[in-house]
Amino acid sequence: MATEQRASERDVPFETLSGHPIEPLYTADDLAGHDADRDEGRPGEFPYTRGVYESMYRGRLWTMRQFAGFGTVEETNKRFRYLLDHGQTGLSTAFDMPTLMGLDSDHDRSFGEVGVEGVALDTVDDMETLFDGIPLDEVTVSMTINAPAAILLAFYVIAAEEKGIQPHELGGTIQTDILKEYMAQKEWCFPVEPAMRLVTDMVEWCAREMPRWHPISISGYHIREAGSTAQQELAFTLKNGLTYVERAVERGLDVDEFAPRLSFFFNAHIDFFEEIAKYRAARRIWARELRDTFGARDPRSMLMRTHTQTAGVSLTAQQPLVNIVRTTIEAMAGVLGGTQSMHTNSYDEALALPTEEAVRIALRTQQVIAHESGITNTVDPLGGSYFVEKLTDEMEAAAYDYFARIDELGGMVAAVESNFPQREISDAAFEHQAALEKGDRIMVGVNAFEVEDDELTEIHRPDPAAEQRQRERLARTLADRDGAAADAALDRLRDASATEQNLMPLLLDCARARVTEGEMIKAMQSVFGTYTETPVY
């Protein structure tokens, strides 16, 4: 009777955030059917379920890489220096909407958006100022940009080159995951096939010129932020990654030539154990597919190294300080799941770009977990948990079910063009929102435990003059450059776009000539065309 009474106090369903039923107790019987490939093994050994490195955080902590970017490049450079001074160990760059869409700051569609939700960047001069005083051969840098990623990489390479730093000395990551843009984030410049060609150009060039650089960060984060389940995030992200591998192999690259420099970017959501199982299943699937499907021989090709960011979509404008608790739980899931790099969201991000105080607390959250919690004292402390291992198996099975459905459609590019993943994500988002509105799922401060008048006294306010300053900076660059050299570089890029030539050297030439991002995009669009999405709602 006592047990029944305790159970009756809960009106929410016993299931994961993704709606998967949870049993009241898990035992060894739930793990029946493990085959040899799914044995956990040891950390640092195939299939890497328990972690990609033998010693994990006993040997080296994850990189603490807080995302930052707003206003002008000078303002973001100041925030970068602030974060480095407070113990951050890597830089991660957020760009504004015009930059993400391949538009210059003086474009009509950029009005009102320049520097608002990321830093504005138009030319290589901006890139040089963004990282002024920061040793690019010592600090690893991540750039979250996709459709124009090849152009931003060219700016970065030339900015470093003009400081005397060669491409092979640069370490870091650029996102470049264009398939998830069509699925979730909706920032594109070209049709799918030309966009995939540009991604493969980058992978090929980086494999040979930038051995320390990750040319793609295959991203489930935005898929999850768009409303997917954990299972969909896992399946679509991995299938995207496998598609990039296919294209590079078709280009003539040996899988071991580039696969060690592919990385992943996952969401750390609020369902603690489901997230941990997701990371474990992801490593296992990636290792198996790279070895058995693509014939990888180098163990580094099979290692899924991942960056993790706590879930922005889980943050609430209501009672925003409670977001510190959410972020802590999500960060712990990322650590116990075995991430190599992490960004923790700030408590005020449902309201505005984070203040310095909020960013500091987000960074301190990681530092407390790393240095005070004891979580890092042993490798894979949840390995062997009946519950975690069963969830891991179920996650893996769900991913392979989606793989089969995607293959039936002709592969991931065909699936995206037919809007299959888009529909799956939108349906999941609708179902989650309906559960909140009906009260079937509790969100503290939103549909339960509400309070009145719980607003923050300080939030970040965009500088209204920043847009004009950026436009003036762009105008100076255009006035000072060699116009004939810029035009000639653009003509060569346009001509090469109509061939099968790798475009990275042409983009580097354009960057040196101070050609803008928007000019390069327009030149390629004259050959590739543009893209319009077919609505799925």
Buried (B, 14 or more C-beta within 10 A) or exposed (E): EEEEEEEEEEEEEEBBBBBBEBEEEBEEEBBEEEEEBBEBBBBBBBBBBBBBBEEBBEEEBBBBBBBBBBBBBBBBBBBBBBBBEBEBBBBBBBBBBBBBBBBBBBBEEBEEBBBBBBBBBBBBBBBBBBBBEBEBBEBBBBBBBBBBBBBBBBBBBBBBBEEEBEBEBBBBBBBBBBBBBBBBBEBBBBBBEBBBBBBBBBBBBBBBBBBBBBBBBBBBBBBBBBBBBBBBBBBBBBBBBBBBBBBBBEBEBBBBBBBBBBBBBBBBBBBBBBBBBBBBBBBBBBBBBBBEEBEBEBBEBBBBBBBBBBBBBBBBBBBBEBBBEBBBBBBBBBBBBBBBBBBBBBBBBBBBBBBBEBBBBBBBBBBEBBEEEEEBEEBBEBBEBBBBBBBBBBBBEBBEEBBEBBEEBEBBBBBBBBBBBBEBBBBBBEBBEEBEEEEBBBBBBBBEEEEEEEEBEEBBEBBEEBBEBBBEBBEEBBEEBEEEBBEBBBEBBBEBBEEEEBBBBBBBBBBBBBBBBBBBBBBBBEBBEEBEEEEBE
